[in-house]
């Protein structure tokens, strides 16, 4: 087994329960870690034998572009897409952070993290 990670994918998106959040938008960071058997790709040196991190990044970007009220919904949709699109992935962990959230305090970010395993 091995791990492929995408760290601090920075995006601008329109998630939130307040109308201002879906109008003005905010900066987000997404971290993703997927587990997969990387033995074949390590020996073959072929992209088709591994999990393509360009595809993982595209899935993150596409799901973040869909406005949602809750970060949990965003994270769940990212995980569902990865598990349905990447057959080599056995499990995935994603964290979605909203930077400078409008919660009435000096908070750098709020983050949710979710994990899913292939059934």
Buried (B, 14 or more C-beta within 10 A) or exposed (E): EEEBEBEEBEBEBBBBEEEEBBEEBBEBBBBBBBBBBBEEBEEEEEEEBBBBBEEBBEBBBEBBEEBBEEBEBBBBBBBBBBBEBBEBBBBBBBBBBBBEBEEEEEEEEEBBEBEBEBE
